Each structure stands twice: as C-alpha cells, then as structure tokens.
Amino acid sequence: MVAGAGNSSATMKSPASGSLAFVNSKKRKSHRNPTNKSEKLLPSDALLRRLSSAAAATRSFLQTNDLFLPPHQSLRIESLLSSLPIAPSHSTSTSTTWFHRFVNSASENDDPRWHHCFRMSKPTFSKLLSILSSSDLPPLPSSSLAATLFRLAHNASYSSLAQRFGFDSVSDASRAFFTVCKLVHEKLGRLDDPKPDYSPRLLPNCCGALGFARFDVDGELLESLIVQALVDSAGRFADISAGWPSTMKPEAILRQTKLFSVAEEDSRSFLNGAPCELGNGVSVPRYVLGDSRLPLLPWLVTPYSSNEEEEDSLGFNNVARAALRAVEIAFAKVRARWRILDRKWKLEMVEFLPFVVTTGCLLHNFLVDCGDGDLQEECVVVARDDSEMMKDEECEEETRRCEGEEYVGSSRIRDAIAENLSRVASSENL
C-alpha cells in the first residue's frame, strides 16, 4: 500500500450602516457640522450594539443547545458569529469543554449522537481508541481521537476543535489531528490480501475491482489528485495508492504502484492461488478486474473495447462494469462519511491530501470490519462519468504491439470468462 497537506484578510463593513448614514446625510443638511461625523458614527455604534446583543443571545442559544444541534448547524452558526465585526466574547459560564459535556450526556451505547458527530457508535469509538493506544507511548486522549474524527466528518476548523475539545491553541489542535492520522496509518495500515470470492459465480477467481477516484484541488496547473484503489468483495480497500497528479494516465499510474510490482513478480502474492478450469482447456488464474482504461494483462482483466464487442463480450462488459461500481461506491462512502474530502483543497495544503485520503479509507475498512459501516444520515452520491469508461484505443493498440503473446494469452483468459458467463446466463433462462 502506498499512502502515498493563503492567507487572506478582509475588512468587513456593514452595508446597512453605510446606507443609513447616506440617508441621514440627505435629511440633515446642517451647517453646524459640515462633516456630519456624529451622524455617521452614531448609527454605526447603534448597529454594533445590536449586533453584539444578537451575538450574545446566539452564543447563549448555542451553549444551551450545542449537545443536540446537528454539527453542521452549530459549525455554521459559529462561523457566522466569528465573521461579525465585533469583538468575540469570553464566556466563563462553563469550565468544561463541549466534548466533556457530550460524553456525560451521550452515555448510552446506542445514542445516535455518536454517529452524527463522529460517524461511529460509542462502542466502536472505544474499540478504535483502544487499538490506537496499544503502544509503549502514553495512552491516546479520547479528546484527540474525537477531535480528529470530528474534523474528518465535518471539515471543522482547527480553531473550532480547540474550542470544542479543550486544546490550548490552534497549533495543538492541528498537532493532535495529524498525530491521530499517523496512528491510524500505523495501526490500521496493514491491509488484508483480497480473497478470490469477489463474484464466484459470474467472475470466478476474481480477487477484486481496481479503479480510480479524483479529489479536487484549487489550482490552475493541478486541478485534482488521483487515487488508485483495489476494492474487495466486502467493499473494503485492499490496496490504496494516493497522490498522483491528474495529468497522468491511469495506465502510467498503475505501472508505478506497489500493486503492479507485486502482481508482476513470480510469486504474485495474493494472486498466487489455484487456477479455475472454465472449459475449452483454458485455465483461469487469480486475477483483478480492472478499469477499461487499463491494459489487459495476465493478472488484470478489463472490459472489451467497442470494436471487439460481440454477444458474449457485451454480456461480460455489463457484468464487469457493474462490478467496477464497487470502487465508485467505496469512494462515495468515504466522501460522504468524511466531508473533509468532499471539497477543493488549497494548493498550499495539497501535500497532506493523500495522507488524509488514505486515513479516511483505512477508517472505512475498520468500520466495515466492526459492522458499523452503514451510513445513516449521509446521502451517498456516486458520480459517474461514462467517458472515463471508454478505452484509449491508441494506448490499447500500443499495449498489444508491445506485449504480443502475453496479450494474446490474456485475451484467451478473458474470452473463457465471457463464455462461462454466457453459459451461466443461458442456464438461468432455461
């Protein structure tokens, strides 16, 4: 597995204060004060007093209801309050953090607020905390894990984390976030080899589906980063390679990944298993089902191109493309659960994006293994671009010329799988 993140300022001015001062200046054309300074300042002071009063009432409402408001609502209100052109108030009405009060309030294991805030149940949170704390280092504070999950789930700022989880500074909140992400990589980063049970009846001996996802970057020269992933039959990520520039073609990315190196070795690791006899004397070894933009290889089976499509190949392509949706669905679940990934990343922070993406994928695997992988409130939207399913014909012809007999052998394996699929379909129709 390869895991492989501008400062701006604005002077705020209330449109209301400007327009009100303009009205007063037209009504009062007095020679006693030609500059009209007092008339311009008084309405502004009154407006600021009203804003301050409204902000105080809103903060009081937040403090009273913050344990029950959905996180996206409370974060939105906090953002609006911080944008007001008034000095922030220093509340001393409570000596405990939001997280401390949350833990005391949501004490039941089945309290749905754990899912709303941290995307997992309380027992799963406790299990994850135990796993990440199992080392010679001091135990991981539960507030650090909670803050990391909260930021991943809601794209919360470090200043919000500092306030909610009791960090002394924004820097401490940032340090805690990346410390926990690093622990996730260390403790959950060993991925299990996929088993040949992806689709035993339709795609015998298939060990998983290989595809790609884009994560947006707010830059002119770099619009997105590419993540390659192998997804197994349980919807888990069996291999992740993140951080490739969008200017690279999928085949070029594949050939530079650890998965490709392992698959091309004689031992082939998880692909070194018993072959499957499908008839016509063709023995089908273990293989991976690949995106149609990838080359056909002895261990990588891809859909037929448009000029190869016949009756059997059309049936195979339909099954293959349906199976490849598992990659899109897995990434869609990761984006839906960890909203920090469903946004454009600033170019100056993009070096951390592959690290955070991989963290989200590893946590996804952990939740699937714990039986806590179903999303409750999130709407999983799978964006599909059919143009990405089209084969690059020039690349395919180049692959055929370069690989010669190897391509012919791979093609026979794919034909055998397609014929077997056709037989299965015919028997079901009888």
Number of C-alpha atoms within 10 A of each C-alpha: 16 16 17 18 12 7 3 4 6 5 5 9 10 12 8 12 18 13 11 14 19 13 11 14 16 9 8 12 11 11 8 7 11 9 11 16 11 11 16 18 13 13 17 18 12 12 15 17 13 12 16 19 12 13 20 16 12 15 18 14 11 17 15 11 12 18 19 13 14 13 19 15 12 17 18 12 16 15 13 11 19 13 11 16 14 13 8 13 10 6 11 7 8 8 7 12 15 17 19 13 12 15 14 9 13 15 11 14 11 12 13 15 21 22 19 22 20 23 27 24 21 21 15 18 19 13 13 21 19 14 14 20 18 12 11 6 7 8 12 19 12 17 19 23 21 21 28 24 25 25 20 23 25 22 18 20 15 22 15 18 27 19 16 17 20 19 21 10 14 16 13 16 24 18 13 22 22 16 15 23 21 17 16 20 18 11 15 17 21 12 14 12 14 22 17 22 16 23 16 11 11 19 23 22 25 26 27 31 29 29 23 20 16 17 21 21 21 16 14 8 11 14 17 23 21 22 25 23 27 25 29 27 19 16 21 26 26 25 24 26 24 26 23 19 16 19 12 11 15 20 13 11 20 19 13 11 18 15 20 15 12 14 19 16 10 9 11 16 13 16 24 14 15 12 15 13 15 16 12 8 8 16 16 23 19 23 26 27 26 25 27 25 21 26 24 26 22 22 22 21 25 26 28 21 18 12 7 10 14 11 11 17 22 18 16 26 18 12 17 22 18 10 21 21 18 22 25 20 17 23 28 19 22 26 24 21 31 26 18 22 21 16 13 15 22 15 19 12 12 20 14 14 23 23 20 23 26 26 23 26 24 25 23 24 23 18 20 15 12 14 10 17 19 14 15 13 11 14 11 17 13 16 9 10 8 7 7 12 14 14 19 15 13 8 15 17 11 12 17 15 11 11 12 11 11 14 18 15 15 19 18 15 22 23 17 21 26 24 20 20 21 19 13 13 13 10 8 8 7 5
